[in-house]
Amino acid sequence: MADFSKFSSNLPARTSEAPIPFARPGNLAAIIGRIEEAVEEETAGLKNDTSYDLKASNARKSRYLYELTRAMKGANEVEFLEQHRDGLARLRQKLAKNEAAILAHLNAVNEVATLLKNAIQRAEADGTYSAGEFGWAS
């Protein structure tokens, strides 16, 4: 294998003992707040706005989740849960409402798709019997 020392001699030495900086609790509270706002907006959008941009909302929620994950890196999880118990409880309630709105939206989409499929099948039927009705179609 080639010797890379001539390429890496100017690079700083790697240290695995370097502590990972923990985000300040205020930052975590702000991130949780942004997640709450995004979830509330999505829930309201799904319930009230037929042109709501679900793709953009998912991208926003993913970005905030990434921020939270980064902020939590190296953190004491028990300490985090104690400090942000109220915010996390609010977020959990909002996520439950959001889940219900998403499920209602998906059920409505499924119902519309089923209606369209049945209408297309009726329109394509010419009144004769098909092989499928006799059990011959695979």
C-alpha positions as CSV (number, residue, x, y, z in Angstrom):
1,M,0.0,0.0,0.0
2,A,1.3,3.5,-0.8
3,D,2.7,5.7,1.9
4,F,0.5,8.8,2.3
5,S,2.7,10.5,4.9
6,K,3.9,13.1,2.3
7,F,0.3,14.1,1.8
8,S,-0.9,14.1,5.4
9,S,2.2,15.7,7.0
10,N,0.5,19.2,7.0
11,L,-2.8,18.0,8.4
12,P,-3.5,18.3,12.1
13,A,-3.3,15.1,14.2
14,R,-6.6,13.3,14.8
15,T,-7.7,13.1,18.4
16,S,-10.6,10.9,19.4
17,E,-10.6,12.4,22.9
18,A,-12.0,15.7,21.7
19,P,-15.3,16.4,23.4
20,I,-18.4,16.8,21.3
21,P,-19.9,20.2,22.2
22,F,-23.4,19.8,23.6
23,A,-26.0,22.3,22.4
24,R,-27.3,24.7,25.0
25,P,-30.7,23.8,26.4
26,G,-32.2,27.0,24.9
27,N,-31.2,25.8,21.4
28,L,-32.9,22.5,22.0
29,A,-36.0,24.3,23.2
30,A,-36.0,26.4,20.1
31,I,-35.6,23.3,17.9
32,I,-38.5,21.6,19.6
33,G,-40.5,24.7,19.2
34,R,-39.8,24.8,15.4
35,I,-40.8,21.2,15.1
36,E,-44.0,21.9,17.0
37,E,-44.8,24.8,14.6
38,A,-44.1,22.7,11.5
39,V,-46.4,19.9,12.8
40,E,-49.2,22.3,13.7
41,E,-48.9,23.9,10.3
42,E,-49.0,20.6,8.5
43,T,-52.0,19.4,10.6
44,A,-53.9,22.6,9.8
45,G,-52.9,22.5,6.1
46,L,-54.1,18.9,5.7
47,K,-57.4,19.7,7.3
48,N,-58.1,23.1,5.6
49,D,-56.1,23.6,2.5
50,T,-56.6,21.3,-0.5
51,S,-53.4,22.7,-2.2
52,Y,-51.2,22.2,0.9
53,D,-47.6,21.3,-0.1
54,L,-47.0,18.1,1.8
55,K,-43.7,17.5,0.1
56,A,-42.3,20.8,1.4
57,S,-43.7,20.1,4.8
58,N,-42.0,16.8,5.0
59,A,-38.7,18.4,3.9
60,R,-39.0,21.0,6.6
61,K,-39.8,18.3,9.3
62,S,-36.8,16.3,8.1
63,R,-34.5,19.3,8.4
64,Y,-35.7,20.0,11.9
65,L,-35.3,16.4,13.0
66,Y,-31.7,16.5,11.6
67,E,-31.1,19.7,13.6
68,L,-32.4,18.0,16.7
69,T,-30.2,14.9,16.1
70,R,-27.1,17.1,15.7
71,A,-27.9,19.1,18.8
72,M,-28.3,15.9,20.8
73,K,-25.0,14.4,19.7
74,G,-23.0,13.7,22.8
75,A,-25.8,14.8,25.1
76,N,-27.0,13.0,28.2
77,E,-30.4,11.7,27.2
78,V,-31.8,11.5,30.7
79,E,-30.8,15.1,31.4
80,F,-32.3,16.2,28.0
81,L,-35.6,14.4,28.9
82,E,-35.8,16.1,32.3
83,Q,-35.0,19.5,31.0
84,H,-37.5,19.4,28.1
85,R,-40.3,17.2,29.5
86,D,-43.0,19.8,29.0
87,G,-42.0,20.6,25.4
88,L,-41.7,16.9,24.5
89,A,-45.2,16.2,26.0
90,R,-46.7,19.1,23.9
91,L,-44.9,17.8,20.8
92,R,-46.2,14.3,21.4
93,Q,-49.8,15.5,21.6
94,K,-49.3,17.6,18.4
95,L,-47.8,14.6,16.7
96,A,-50.8,12.4,17.6
97,K,-53.2,15.0,16.1
98,N,-50.9,15.2,13.0
99,E,-51.0,11.4,12.6
100,A,-54.8,11.4,12.7
101,A,-54.9,14.2,10.0
102,I,-52.4,12.3,7.8
103,L,-54.4,9.0,8.2
104,A,-57.6,10.9,7.2
105,H,-55.8,12.4,4.2
106,L,-54.4,9.0,3.1
107,N,-57.9,7.4,3.5
108,A,-59.5,10.1,1.4
109,V,-56.8,9.7,-1.3
110,N,-57.3,5.9,-1.2
111,E,-61.1,6.4,-1.5
112,V,-60.8,8.7,-4.5
113,A,-58.3,6.4,-6.2
114,T,-60.7,3.5,-5.7
115,L,-63.6,5.5,-7.2
116,L,-61.5,6.5,-10.2
117,K,-60.3,2.9,-10.7
118,N,-63.9,1.6,-10.6
119,A,-65.1,4.3,-13.0
120,I,-62.3,3.5,-15.5
121,Q,-63.2,-0.2,-15.3
122,R,-66.9,0.5,-15.9
123,A,-66.0,2.8,-18.8
124,E,-63.8,0.1,-20.4
125,A,-66.3,-2.7,-20.0
126,D,-68.2,-3.3,-23.3
127,G,-71.0,-5.3,-21.8
128,T,-69.7,-8.7,-22.6
129,Y,-68.4,-11.2,-20.2
130,S,-64.6,-11.2,-19.6
131,A,-62.4,-14.3,-19.1
132,G,-61.8,-13.1,-15.5
133,E,-65.5,-13.6,-14.7
134,F,-65.2,-17.2,-15.6
135,G,-62.0,-17.7,-13.6
136,W,-59.8,-18.3,-16.7
137,A,-57.7,-15.1,-16.4
138,S,-54.5,-15.3,-14.4
